[in-house]
Amino acid sequence: MNDRPARRCPLCGKPVEPAYRPFCGKRCADLDLARWLGERYRVPAAEEDDGGPEADDKD
């Protein structure tokens, strides 16, 4: 009846536990949080010109 494949934990590949979605349990959820806090994961960002005084000195 359900044609969708079972979701898997992105860290260990075990089936997802709804209480810890998208992870299989507390351990993998905590490991993922530790990776974010330890800056192993990063979101790329581009520096934007804020139009401040430094921008005027480029002439």
PyMOL commands that set and color helices and strands:
alter all, ss='L'
color gray80, all
select helices_A, chain A and resi 18-20+26-37+53-56
alter helices_A, ss='H'
color red, helices_A
deselect
rebuild
show_as cartoon
